[in-house]
Structures are given as structure tokens and as C-alpha cells.
Amino acid sequence: MENEKYNKWNKLKQEINSIELKEFYIKERQVWYIHNWVNVWYESNWKWVDFKRPVLVLKKVGALFFIATMTTKWKNSKFFYKLEDETFWKDSYVTLSQVKIIDKRRFFEHIWIVNVNDFVKIKNELQNILF
């Protein structure tokens, strides 16, 4: 079963790598689905749904984006920020310990935009944690 998942991911990854960049704009505060592979050990995982994961865009860096992963599973930790906005049908959390840089080709579906108040708090929390 695991080999089947790897083969499926490798096929999708090859498709993503061959994508010609489309003209769409990704901005700070937006939540997007991205193509992503299963994580290991302490990295946050998600349900196996077509290798997609919601992320919050924190900063644009050329064609790369600094993002934080999102989850609906909360842990009692300073690394989880609960969004105040009630837009999603479930409580949503930004995983402050799971930030990374990704390529624009991984983005495929815009979902939502985080309110300014939440975004400022998230950036302040990240600054406290990371620096």
C-alpha cells in the first residue's frame, strides 16, 4: 500500500514540475490548498486526500512563498494558533512550528483569506517563537 502512495505522489510531482507557471496571484493572508507529500516523525500530517494540504501564506519571496501549515486538530501548545474567524465549518489552527518555503507550482486552489487581526497576531507569535 505504501509503495502505491509513493508511486502516485511521484507521478503527481512530475506533473507539478512540468507545469508552466500560470498567471494567478497569491497574496499574504490567503489560505490555499497546496500539493504536498506525507510528512515524517514530528511534522504535522493530514488526511490522505489527493496529497493536498491547506496553508496560510505569510510572505512572498519572488516565486517562492513562506507558508504555515493548517490543521483542524488542536494541541495544547504555543505552536498552535486558533483562528478567530468562523469561516471554516470546523475550528482551524495555524501550526506555527510548521513553516516552510514552497514554490508557486504547488498552489492549486484558493480557499479563503485570514482577517487582519488574526494575521497580525500570527506574525507576532511566529516572531516570538522563531527569533
N, C-alpha and C positions, 0 to 999 in steps of 0.2 A: 504493500500500500504506500509506504514512504517513497519508494522509487517512482511510483506513478505520479506522486505530487511533485517530485523533483523534475521529472520529465515535462510535466505540464507547465511548471514555472519556467524551465529553461526555454520552452517554446515561446511563452509569453515574453520573456526577457529579450529574446532575439527579435520579436516583433517590435517591442518598445525601442530597442536600439536602432532599428531601421526606420523609425518614424521620422518624417520630415517635420520639423517644428511648425506647428500651426500658429496662426495669429489669434491668440487669445491672451487675455491679460489676467495675471494673478497678482493680487494686492495683499498687503498686510491686513490682518484681522479676518481674512477669509478662511473658511473651512472647506476643504476639498477632500475628495477620495483620491488616493494615490494607489498605484500598483506597488505592492510590497510583498516580500517573502517572509516566511515564518521566522521569528527571532529565536535566539538561544538563551539559555540559562536565565538570568535575571531580567532580560529585556522583556518588555511588555508584548504579549501576543494578542491575537484576535481570533475571531471565528473564521473557519475556512470558507470564505465566500469570495471566490474568484480572485484571491490574492489582493484584496482591497482593504484599505485602512483609512479612517478619517484623520486628518491632520489640520493643525492651525498654522497658518503662515505667519511667521514672526518678522521676517525681514527678507527682502530681495537682494541678492548679491550677483549681479549680472544675469546669467541664465540659470543660476542656482538659487535655491531658497532655503533659508534657515527655518526649520519647522519643529513643532512639538506634536507628538502623537496624542490621540484622544482615546478615551475609553468610557464605558458605562459602569465599570467595576471600580469601586472606591476602596482605598486602603487608608487606614488611619496613619497618615504620613504627611510631612511637609511637602512631599513631592507630588501631591495631587491637589489641583485647584478645581473646585466645583464652580461651574459656570452659573452665574445668577440668572441668566436669560433662560426662559422656559420654552424656547422654540422647539427643541427636540422632544420627542414623546417620552424619553427616559432621561433621568439625570445624566449629565455629561461632565466629564472631568478632563482637564488637560494634564498630561503626565509630564511634569516639569523635569523629571530625571531622564526623559527620553527625547532629547532634542538632537537634531542632526541636520546636515546639509544634503539636499537632494536635487536632482536635475529636473528641469521643467517637463521632460518627456514622461515622467511618472504621473503627472497630474492628468485626471481624465473627467472628473465631474465636480462642479462647484455645488456645494450644499447650502451654505449659509454664511453669515458674517457675524462675528462676535461684537457685542456692543463695546463702545469706547471705554466705559468704566471697567468692565472685565479685562479688557486688553491692557490697560494701564496697570492694573493690579498684577496681571500675569507677568508683564515685563519687569515690574519691581520685584516680584517673588523670584524670578529667574536671576536677576542681578544679585540678589541676596544669596542664592544657592550657588551660583557659578563663580561669583567673584568675591 
